[in-house]
């Protein structure tokens, strides 16, 4: 049902300076694989085969990563290192990758709107590579869980998790009516509220499934918090005129937009995935 996924990757990654001065933050490796590749693999597991990237200046490394490097492959052909490229070659061989630029940083809502020509007129997924998600052992990934829900409800869906009350100012936060355990129909959404103004401690993380009418809603959404076009404002309008669901996903999320979260993700992958040969 969901065949396309959008990656907004135009941000500067200032929290990782000086490392991100010349390298996109999405290319930072968690052990031996860049953040953005983990996101693409999660989407591919959910049945997605068309990937769009909203990039910016200095982001060419992302485009190069999802392309064949003939010189490198020639140099390591026949060596024991050849199999190290298997995972990325599989993605390149079985999927398509398209790129467009966000010329001005005007918020996540604007970034998604910039990718409208890549996504077309169908429902699509959005992944923020900063949010590194791993499923429970033996379970499917977060986006695959959400794709199953979309088959049933056919509406926009956001992934949520509980956060400490003193951290609500870092997230979009929802209030909603419980449909079943872990699934809510959204009644309110607030972008980065102070703890005393937060409608709950259920925070939106970087996984979305959006219906295509979101583009028109974004286009007519006035700038909000920090003067940016916020996807939470557009989704609230969509929720008020129809239905938007919030899904408390199974699995674990690491905030790889922060140094602490990035180190935690690296340690987790090394101990639980890389050392097991996965």
Beta strands, then each sheet from edge to edge (+ up, - down):
strand 1: 4-8
strand 2: 29-30
strand 3: 33-34
strand 4: 50-55
strand 5: 96-101
strand 6: 124-127
strand 7: 131-134
strand 8: 156-162
strand 9: 172-180
strand 10: 183-191
strand 11: 202-210
strand 12: 244-248
strand 13: 252-255
sheet 1: 5+ 4+ 1+ 6+ 11- 8+ 12+ 10- 9+
sheet 2: 2+ 3-
sheet 3: 7+ 13-
end
